[in-house]
Amino acid sequence: MAKYAMERIQEGAESRILDHAGTVARIDMVAVGKALAEDDPLAIEVIERGAEYLGRMFQSLYQIFDINVFVYGGGVMKLGERFISRIIAAYRRYSQMEYRYPAQFLPAELGDNAGMIGAALLVK
C-alpha cells in the first residue's frame, strides 16, 4: 500500500502523506495513517484500495480452507478501526455465505507484535 502511495505521488497526486514522510522514498504506512487521520484524499484512496484487496483475500481464504474466523495483527492494527471496518465490508461484499455462516474478525492479542512473535516461534 505504501508503494502505491509512492507511485501516486510520483504521478503528481498531492497528499499530506508526503508531509508526514518527508520524501517519497520514506513513505510508509505510518505516514499514510497520519494523513488518513486528517482525511487526506490520497490516504483514503490507498486505504480503500488495500482494504478491497485484503477483503478479497480473506474471502479466498474462506473458500479454500473453509474458515470463518480471521485474526489480524501486525502493522494493520496501527491503521485502526477505520481500515479494519473497510476490510470486513469488502469481505462481506464478496462472501456468498456470510448471511448463513458469518465470519468473525478478531484483533490479535499480541497487537502489532503478533507477526514478529509468530515468526520467532518458528525458529528452532
Helices and strands as residue ranges (DSSP letters): H 2-10, H 16-21, G 24-26, H 29-37, H 41-65, E 69-72, G 74-79, H 81-94, E 104-107, G 111-113, H 114-122
